[in-house]
Every structure is written in structure tokens, then in C-alpha cells.
């Protein structure tokens, strides 16, 4: 599953776009990245909680 997600992100060049945004505007990019990672973490925690039940 993770492999497919990374392949899909690579296909859309999401990783490259994030890297370019991070290096061109580090302060804004860092704040947005922190928000995105917090959202991803909530999603992973919710999935983890449902998988344990």
C-alpha cells in the first residue's frame, strides 16, 4: 500500500513540488508542511485506532 502511494506521488511529482516549495520559501513551506503532517498524523492515528478494534 505505501509503495503504491509513493509511486503515485512520484508520478504526480508531488515530492519534487514540495521540495521546490520548501527550498524557495522555507518559512511558509515549513508552516504548511507542519499543518499537512499534523493532518496526516491524525489520519494515521484514526486508521490505527480502527484497525485495533
Secondary structure as UniProt FT lines:
FT   HELIX           2..11
FT   TURN            12..13
FT   HELIX           14..24
FT   HELIX           26..52
//
